[in-house]
Amino acid sequence: MPVSRAEAHAIAAMLGEVAVAELKPRFRRLAAGQVRTKTGPHDFVTDADEAAERALVGGFSRLLPGVPVIGEEAASADPGLLARIAGAERVLVVDPLDGTANFAAGLPLYCVMAALVERGAVVAAWIHDPVRADTAIALKGEGAWLADSHGHERPLRVAAPVAPSLMVAATSVRFLPPRLRALVGSRAGRIGNLVNLRCAGHEYRLLAEGHAHAVMYWRLLPWDHAPGSLIAAEAGACVRRFNGEAYDPTVHGGGLLVAPDAASWQALRDALIGPAGDAILRRAAALPAPHPR
């Protein structure tokens, strides 16, 4: 059953309520023991992440009863949860606090994200900014828009295509295979301006609002990319994996490029990867899938 526009706005309001109740009171007030690392020194989790995820599970149980919720922190504790997405009739994937490193550092650049996946396809998405108190929303086939807490809406639309040398692109090279990372680094000068906000949600919003032309990622855990991929696509972007295939929330690696249209997507891929990267990508495809933690 599709999510109605009214339901989409009710969910956006719930994300905002969770942010006000669980995130804002903890922002810049976390004690040392309330910030921890998971897989490495740059992979943070805080008491705010965990509290917000619990609240989101409760909120979705009221708004979309019977739909299972897979949150980032639950999947971190039980990686087997990821496998349930592929076989689910309907499932929600949730990032209770995207941009945890920024949040822990006291930087006001973080968000709350959620996406509804039906039979392996993303059909609804939300990225809520607690600082601006607005939410980017998309429903498959119905477009993407920005809704504020006063009920005002405006449509989201990506920027006009430009050559790679003029693009503003948000890129994350942290998880790229080493040889591909070196290759992309050597070609970075071909892009107009490369940025990294340490928050995929805000990078997708930047693109969907027309303030950037592209985003690039390697690791594709669904709570990080299912929401933004649909919002970007419904705002008019070309959203494809490095191999040219469509985004798939059940595939968790292999890279993703997003650009204003198919021609600029190809130009961006040629500029950053090109034929020299194809052999690297073929070898990377044979590697085990990245661990969700």
C-alpha positions in Angstrom: 0.0 0.0 0.0 1.6 3.4 -1.0 2.3 6.0 1.6 -0.1 8.9 1.1 1.1 12.5 1.1 -0.7 13.1 4.4 1.1 10.0 5.9 4.4 11.3 4.6 3.9 14.6 6.4 2.8 12.9 9.6 6.0 10.9 9.5 8.1 14.0 8.9 6.4 15.6 11.9 7.3 12.5 14.0 10.9 12.7 12.9 10.9 16.3 14.1 9.4 15.4 17.4 12.1 12.7 18.0 14.8 15.2 17.1 13.4 17.7 19.6 12.9 15.2 22.4 16.1 13.1 22.0 18.7 15.0 20.0 18.5 18.6 20.8 18.7 18.2 24.6 21.9 16.2 24.1 23.5 18.4 21.5 26.7 19.9 23.0 25.8 18.3 26.3 27.2 14.8 25.9 29.5 13.6 28.7 32.7 11.7 27.8 31.1 8.3 28.5 28.2 9.1 26.2 30.3 9.1 23.1 31.8 5.8 22.0 33.5 4.3 18.9 32.3 1.2 17.1 34.6 -0.2 14.3 37.3 2.5 14.5 38.4 5.9 15.7 36.1 7.7 13.2 33.0 5.5 13.7 31.0 7.1 16.5 27.9 6.2 18.4 26.4 8.3 21.2 23.6 8.0 23.7 21.6 10.3 21.4 21.8 7.8 18.5 20.5 5.0 20.6 17.7 7.1 22.3 16.5 8.5 19.0 16.4 5.0 17.4 14.3 3.7 20.2 11.9 6.7 19.8 11.7 6.2 16.1 10.8 2.6 16.4 8.0 3.6 18.7 6.8 6.4 16.4 6.7 4.2 13.3 4.8 1.5 15.2 2.0 4.0 15.6 2.2 5.5 12.1 2.9 2.4 10.0 1.9 -0.5 12.3 3.2 -3.9 11.4 6.1 -2.6 9.3 9.4 -3.8 10.7 12.1 -1.2 11.4 15.8 -1.8 10.9 17.9 0.9 12.5 21.6 1.5 12.1 22.3 0.8 15.7 20.2 -2.3 15.9 22.0 -3.6 12.7 25.3 -2.7 14.2 24.5 -5.0 17.2 23.0 -7.7 14.9 24.4 -7.5 11.4 22.0 -10.3 10.3 19.2 -7.8 10.3 20.5 -6.4 6.9 19.6 -9.6 5.2 15.9 -9.1 6.1 15.6 -6.1 3.7 15.9 -8.3 0.6 13.0 -10.6 1.4 10.7 -8.1 3.1 7.3 -7.1 1.7 7.7 -3.7 3.5 10.5 -2.6 5.8 11.7 0.8 7.2 15.4 1.6 7.3 16.3 4.3 9.8 19.4 6.4 10.6 18.5 8.0 13.9 21.5 10.4 13.8 23.3 10.8 10.5 26.4 12.9 11.0 27.2 11.5 14.5 30.8 12.8 14.3 29.6 16.3 13.7 27.0 16.0 16.5 29.7 14.7 18.9 31.9 17.6 18.0 29.2 20.1 18.6 28.8 21.0 14.9 25.1 21.7 13.9 25.2 19.6 10.8 23.3 16.4 11.4 20.0 14.9 10.5 17.4 12.1 11.0 16.7 9.8 8.0 14.2 7.1 7.1 13.1 5.2 4.0 10.4 2.8 3.3 11.5 -0.2 1.1 8.9 -2.4 -0.6 10.0 -5.6 -2.2 13.5 -4.3 -2.6 12.6 -0.8 -4.0 12.7 2.5 -2.1 9.2 4.0 -2.3 9.3 6.8 0.3 12.0 8.8 2.0 12.6 11.5 4.6 15.7 13.5 5.6 14.9 15.8 8.6 17.2 18.7 9.6 16.7 19.4 13.3 18.5 22.7 13.1 16.3 24.2 10.3 13.3 22.1 11.5 12.4 21.1 7.9 12.2 17.7 6.1 13.1 16.7 2.6 10.4 14.2 1.5 10.0 12.0 -1.6 7.4 9.5 -2.7 8.3 7.3 -5.7 6.7 8.8 -8.8 5.3 11.8 -7.0 8.4 14.1 -6.8 10.4 15.5 -3.9 9.7 18.5 -1.8 10.9 20.4 1.3 8.4 20.8 4.1 8.9 23.0 7.1 7.2 22.9 10.5 4.6 25.5 9.5 3.2 23.4 6.7 5.0 25.4 3.9 6.3 23.3 1.0 8.5 23.9 -2.0 9.5 21.4 -4.7 13.1 20.1 -4.8 15.0 20.2 -8.1 18.6 19.4 -8.9 20.9 22.0 -10.5 21.2 22.3 -14.2 23.9 20.0 -15.7 27.4 21.4 -16.0 30.8 20.0 -17.1 32.8 18.2 -14.3 35.2 21.1 -14.2 32.3 23.3 -13.0 30.7 20.8 -10.6 30.4 21.1 -6.9 30.5 17.5 -5.7 30.3 16.0 -2.3 32.6 13.0 -2.2 33.5 10.4 0.4 36.7 8.4 -0.4 37.1 6.8 3.1 35.8 3.3 2.1 37.1 3.2 -1.5 39.6 0.3 -2.3 43.1 1.8 -1.8 44.0 1.7 -5.5 40.7 3.3 -6.5 41.1 5.9 -3.8 44.5 6.8 -5.2 43.1 7.0 -8.7 40.2 9.2 -7.7 42.6 11.4 -5.7 44.9 11.9 -8.7 41.9 13.0 -10.8 40.3 15.3 -8.2 41.5 18.4 -9.9 39.2 17.6 -12.8 36.2 18.6 -10.6 35.4 22.2 -9.9 34.9 21.9 -6.1 35.0 18.7 -3.9 33.4 18.9 -0.4 32.7 16.5 2.4 30.2 17.4 5.1 30.6 14.2 7.1 26.8 13.8 6.8 25.3 12.0 3.8 21.9 13.3 4.5 23.0 16.9 4.2 25.0 16.1 1.1 21.9 14.6 -0.6 19.9 17.6 0.5 22.5 20.0 -0.9 22.2 18.2 -4.2 18.4 17.9 -4.2 18.1 21.6 -3.4 20.3 22.5 -6.4 23.3 23.7 -4.4 25.6 20.9 -5.5 25.8 18.9 -8.7 26.9 15.5 -7.6 27.6 13.1 -4.7 29.9 10.0 -4.7 30.1 7.2 -2.2 31.5 3.7 -2.0 29.9 1.9 0.9 26.1 1.8 0.5 24.5 0.8 3.8 20.8 1.4 3.3 20.2 3.8 6.2 22.8 6.1 4.7 21.6 6.0 1.1 18.1 4.7 0.7 16.6 8.0 1.8 18.9 10.3 -0.2 18.9 8.2 -3.4 15.1 8.5 -3.7 15.0 12.1 -2.8 17.7 12.8 -5.4 16.0 10.7 -8.1 12.6 12.4 -7.5 14.3 15.8 -7.7 15.5 14.8 -11.2 18.9 13.3 -10.6 20.5 10.4 -12.3 21.3 7.9 -9.5 23.5 5.0 -10.6 26.1 2.7 -9.1 29.6 2.8 -10.5 28.8 0.0 -12.9 25.8 1.9 -14.3 23.1 -0.1 -12.6 20.3 1.5 -10.6 20.6 2.0 -6.9 19.5 -1.1 -4.9 19.1 -1.0 -1.1 20.0 -4.6 -0.9 23.5 -4.0 -2.4 25.8 -2.5 0.2 29.0 -1.7 -1.7 30.3 -1.0 -5.2 29.9 2.7 -5.3 27.2 5.3 -6.2 27.4 8.4 -8.3 24.6 10.9 -8.5 24.5 13.8 -11.0 21.9 16.1 -12.6 21.3 13.9 -15.7 22.6 10.8 -17.5 25.1 12.8 -19.6 26.7 14.6 -16.7 26.7 11.3 -14.7 28.8 9.7 -17.5 31.1 12.7 -17.7 31.6 12.7 -14.0 32.4 8.9 -14.0 34.8 9.4 -16.9 36.5 12.3 -15.0 37.0 10.5 -11.7 37.2 6.8 -12.7 37.5 6.3 -16.4 38.8 3.1 -18.1 41.7 3.1 -15.6 39.4 2.3 -12.8 37.4 -0.5 -14.5 39.9 -3.2 -13.7 40.1 -2.0 -10.1 36.3 -2.2 -9.9 36.2 -5.7 -11.3 38.6 -6.9 -8.6 36.7 -5.0 -5.9 33.4 -6.7 -7.0 35.0 -10.0 -6.0 35.7 -8.9 -2.5 33.3 -9.7 0.4 30.5 -7.2 1.1 31.4 -4.5 3.7 30.5 -5.3 7.3 27.5 -3.1 8.4 29.3 -2.1 11.6 
